[in-house]
Amino acid sequence: MFTGNFSPAQSLDTVIRAAVKARSMGAENLRLLMVGDGMSRQALEALTDELNARDTVVFTGSVPPSEVPRYTTLADGLVASLSASPDLGMTVPAKIASYMAAAKPLLASMDGEGARAVEASGCGFASPAQDSDALANNMLALYRAGEAERSTLGQKAFAWYQANYRRRAVLDQLEAFLIPGEKTNV
C-alpha cells in the first residue's frame, strides 16, 4: 500500500511497474492499493491501463487523514518511494516515520537516509530509487514472508519509531545535541 500525495517526487511509476513485475514473478495475489491523489494520478492511472494492471493496482482517491489508519491496518506492507535525487536523500521522509508508527513492514524505494532508516531498523526492505526490478524483488520477498515474519518486521518498525521519531525521543536527541552531557526535562 502507498498512502499520500501522487507527485513526480514519489516516483510512483516505479512502484506500479514493480508491483506488476512482482506478480509476474509469482506474487499472483499481490494487490497494490494507492490511497491518495495528486498531480500524477492521471498519468499513473494511464500507466496502469497501459500495463493492463487494473487487477494489480487499485486507486482509492483521497481519504481524510483520520481514515488512513483504517487502510494501513489492512496492509501487509507499506511502500515509500522517492525519485533519485541527492536532495531527497538527505533526510528521512515523514512518511517513513508515519509508516513505522503503523507497525507494518516497510518497502523503501529511495536513496539516502530514508533507506538507511529502514535497513538499520530491520523493519523491511530497501532498494535504490527508481529501480523497479529491485523493488519487485523486495515486494516478492515480503509477499512470500509468513505472517509471523511480517509481524516481527512491523514490531521492529514500531520500536524504531518509538526510539527515534516520537516527539519525546526527538526532543531528547535535540537536547543532547544542543547541551552535551546535560539532561533536562522539557
NORPE-V26766 format. One record per pair of residues at least 12 apart in sequence whose C-alpha atoms are under 10 Angstrom apart, sorted by the first residue. I is the first residue (numbers start at 0). J is the second residue. D is the distance in whole Angstrom. If there is no record, write none. Layout:
# NORPE-V26766
i;j;d
I;J;D
I;J;D
This chain:
# NORPE-V26766
i;j;d
0;14;10
0;30;8
0;31;5
0;32;5
0;33;6
0;34;7
0;56;10
0;57;10
0;70;8
0;71;7
0;73;9
0;74;6
0;75;8
0;76;6
0;77;5
0;78;6
0;79;9
0;105;10
0;106;10
1;14;9
1;31;8
1;32;6
1;33;5
1;34;6
1;35;8
1;58;10
1;70;10
1;71;9
1;74;10
1;76;9
1;77;6
1;78;5
1;79;7
1;80;9
1;94;10
1;98;10
1;106;10
2;32;8
2;33;6
2;34;5
2;35;6
2;36;9
2;59;10
2;60;10
2;61;9
2;62;9
2;64;10
2;67;8
2;70;9
2;71;8
2;77;8
2;78;8
2;79;8
2;94;9
2;98;9
3;33;8
3;34;6
3;35;5
3;36;7
3;37;8
3;60;10
3;61;8
3;62;9
3;64;9
3;67;9
3;79;9
3;94;8
4;33;10
4;34;9
4;35;6
4;36;6
4;37;5
4;38;8
4;39;9
4;40;9
4;61;9
5;33;9
5;34;9
5;35;7
5;36;5
5;37;4
5;38;6
5;39;5
5;40;6
5;41;10
5;42;10
5;43;8
6;36;9
6;37;6
6;38;6
6;39;5
6;40;8
6;43;10
6;81;10
6;82;10
7;37;9
7;38;8
7;39;6
7;40;10
7;81;8
7;82;7
8;39;10
8;80;8
8;81;6
8;82;5
8;83;9
8;84;9
8;87;8
9;39;9
9;79;8
9;80;5
9;81;4
9;82;6
9;83;9
9;87;10
9;108;9
9;109;9
9;128;10
9;129;9
10;39;9
10;43;10
10;79;10
10;80;6
10;81;5
10;82;5
10;83;8
10;108;9
10;109;9
10;128;8
10;129;7
10;130;10
11;33;9
11;39;8
11;40;9
11;42;10
11;43;7
11;78;10
11;79;9
11;80;7
11;81;8
11;82;9
11;108;10
11;129;9
11;131;10
12;39;9
12;42;9
12;43;6
12;44;10
12;46;7
12;47;9
12;80;10
12;82;10
12;129;8
12;131;9
13;80;8
13;81;9
13;82;9
13;108;8
13;128;8
13;129;6
13;130;7
13;131;5
13;132;9
13;134;8
13;135;9
14;31;9
14;33;10
14;56;10
14;78;8
14;79;9
14;80;7
14;81;10
14;106;10
14;107;10
14;108;8
14;129;8
14;130;9
14;131;7
14;132;10
14;134;7
14;135;8
14;138;10
15;31;8
15;32;10
15;33;9
15;43;8
15;44;10
15;46;8
15;47;7
15;50;9
15;52;9
15;55;9
15;56;7
15;131;8
15;135;9
16;46;9
16;47;8
16;50;8
16;52;9
16;56;10
16;129;10
16;130;10
16;131;6
16;132;8
16;134;9
16;135;8
17;31;10
17;129;10
17;130;8
17;131;5
17;132;6
17;133;8
17;134;6
17;135;4
17;136;8
17;137;9
17;138;8
17;139;10
18;30;8
18;31;7
18;52;9
18;55;7
18;56;8
18;131;8
18;132;10
18;134;8
18;135;6
18;136;10
18;137;10
18;138;7
18;139;9
19;31;9
19;47;9
19;50;8
19;51;9
19;52;7
19;53;10
19;54;10
19;55;7
19;56;8
19;131;10
19;135;8
20;131;8
20;132;7
20;134;9
20;135;6
20;136;9
20;138;9
20;139;9
21;131;10
21;132;9
21;133;10
21;134;8
21;135;5
21;136;7
21;137;9
21;138;6
21;139;6
21;140;9
21;142;9
22;52;10
22;55;8
22;135;9
22;138;9
22;139;8
22;142;10
23;135;10
23;139;10
24;135;8
24;136;8
24;139;8
25;139;7
25;142;9
25;143;9
26;135;10
26;138;8
26;139;6
26;140;9
26;141;10
26;142;6
26;143;8
27;55;9
27;139;10
27;142;10
28;54;9
28;55;8
28;142;9
29;54;9
29;55;7
29;56;9
29;75;10
29;138;9
29;139;9
29;142;7
30;52;10
30;53;9
30;54;7
30;55;5
30;56;6
30;57;7
30;74;10
31;52;10
31;53;10
31;54;9
31;55;6
31;56;5
31;57;6
31;58;9
31;74;9
31;76;10
31;77;10
31;78;9
32;55;8
32;56;6
32;57;5
32;58;6
32;59;7
32;70;9
32;71;10
32;74;9
32;77;10
32;78;10
33;56;7
33;57;6
33;58;5
33;59;6
33;60;8
33;61;9
33;78;10
34;57;8
34;58;6
34;59;5
34;60;6
34;61;6
34;62;7
34;67;8
34;70;8
34;71;10
35;58;8
35;59;7
35;60;5
35;61;4
35;62;7
35;63;9
35;64;10
35;67;9
36;58;9
36;59;8
36;60;5
36;61;5
36;62;9
37;60;9
37;61;9
40;58;9
40;60;9
43;56;10
43;58;9
44;56;9
44;57;9
44;58;8
68;98;10
68;101;7
71;98;8
71;101;7
71;102;9
71;103;8
72;101;7
72;102;9
72;103;8
73;103;10
74;101;10
74;103;8
74;104;9
75;103;7
75;104;7
75;105;9
75;141;8
75;142;8
75;144;10
75;146;9
75;149;7
75;150;9
75;153;9
76;98;9
76;102;9
76;103;6
76;104;5
76;105;6
76;106;7
76;123;9
76;138;9
76;141;8
76;142;9
76;149;8
76;152;9
76;153;9
77;94;10
77;95;9
77;98;7
77;99;9
77;101;9
77;102;10
77;103;7
77;104;6
77;105;5
77;106;6
77;107;8
77;123;9
78;94;9
78;95;9
78;98;9
78;104;9
78;105;6
78;106;5
78;107;6
78;108;8
78;123;10
78;124;10
78;125;10
78;134;10
78;138;9
79;92;9
79;93;10
79;94;7
79;95;7
79;98;8
79;105;7
79;106;6
79;107;5
79;108;6
79;109;8
79;113;9
79;114;9
79;125;9
80;92;9
80;94;9
80;95;10
80;106;8
80;107;6
80;108;4
80;109;5
80;110;9
80;113;9
80;114;9
80;125;10
80;126;9
80;127;9
80;128;7
80;129;8
80;134;10
81;107;8
81;108;6
81;109;5
81;110;8
81;113;9
81;127;9
81;128;6
81;129;7
82;108;8
82;109;7
82;110;8
82;127;9
82;128;6
82;129;6
82;130;10
83;108;9
83;109;7
83;110;7
83;111;9
83;127;8
83;128;5
83;129;6
83;130;9
84;109;9
84;110;8
84;111;9
84;128;8
85;110;8
85;111;8
86;110;10
86;111;9
87;109;9
87;110;8
87;111;8
87;112;9
87;113;9
88;109;7
88;110;5
88;111;4
88;112;6
88;113;7
88;114;8
88;115;10
88;128;9
89;110;9
89;111;6
89;112;6
89;113;8
90;110;10
90;111;7
90;112;5
90;113;7
90;114;10
90;116;10
91;111;8
91;112;5
91;113;4
91;114;8
91;115;9
91;116;7
91;117;10
92;112;8
92;113;6
92;114;10
93;113;9
93;164;9
94;113;9
95;107;8
95;113;7
95;114;9
95;116;8
95;117;8
95;156;9
95;160;9
95;164;10
96;113;9
96;116;9
96;117;10
96;156;9
96;157;9
96;159;9
96;160;6
96;161;10
96;163;9
96;164;6
96;165;8
97;156;10
97;157;10
97;160;8
97;164;9
97;165;10
98;153;9
98;156;8
98;157;9
98;160;9
99;117;9
99;120;10
99;122;8
99;152;10
99;153;7
99;154;9
99;155;8
99;156;5
99;157;5
99;158;8
99;159;7
99;160;6
99;161;9
99;164;9
100;153;9
100;154;10
100;156;7
100;157;5
100;158;8
100;159;9
100;160;6
100;161;8
100;164;9
100;165;9
101;153;8
101;154;9
101;156;8
101;157;7
101;160;9
102;122;9
102;149;10
102;150;8
102;151;9
102;152;8
102;153;4
102;154;6
102;155;8
102;156;6
102;157;5
102;158;8
102;159;10
102;160;9
103;122;8
103;123;9
103;149;7
103;150;7
103;151;9
103;152;7
103;153;4
103;154;7
103;155;9
103;156;7
103;157;8
104;117;9
104;121;9
104;122;5
104;123;5
104;124;8
104;141;8
104;148;9
104;149;6
104;150;8
104;151;8
104;152;5
104;153;5
104;154;8
104;155;8
104;156;7
104;157;9
105;117;7
105;118;10
105;121;9
105;122;6
105;123;5
105;124;6
105;125;8
105;137;10
105;138;10
105;141;9
105;149;10
105;152;8
105;153;8
105;156;8
106;118;10
106;122;9
106;123;6
106;124;5
106;125;6
106;126;8
106;134;8
106;135;10
106;137;7
106;138;7
106;141;8
107;123;8
107;124;6
107;125;5
107;126;6
107;127;8
107;128;8
107;134;8
107;137;9
108;124;9
108;125;6
108;126;5
108;127;6
108;128;5
108;129;7
108;130;7
108;131;8
108;133;9
108;134;6
108;137;10
109;125;7
109;126;6
109;127;5
109;128;4
109;129;7
109;130;9
109;134;10
110;125;9
110;126;8
110;127;5
110;128;5
110;129;9
111;127;9
111;128;9
113;125;9
114;126;7
114;127;8
114;128;9
116;156;10
116;159;9
116;163;10
117;155;10
117;156;8
117;159;9
119;159;9
120;152;9
120;155;6
120;156;6
120;157;9
120;158;8
120;159;6
120;160;9
121;151;9
121;152;7
121;153;9
121;154;10
121;155;6
121;156;7
121;159;9
122;149;9
122;150;10
122;151;8
122;152;4
122;153;6
122;154;8
122;155;5
122;156;5
122;157;9
122;158;9
122;159;8
123;137;9
123;138;10
123;140;10
123;141;8
123;149;9
123;151;10
123;152;6
123;153;8
123;155;9
123;156;8
124;136;10
124;137;6
124;138;8
124;140;9
124;141;8
124;152;10
125;137;8
167;184;10
167;185;9
170;184;9
170;185;8
171;183;9
171;184;8
171;185;9
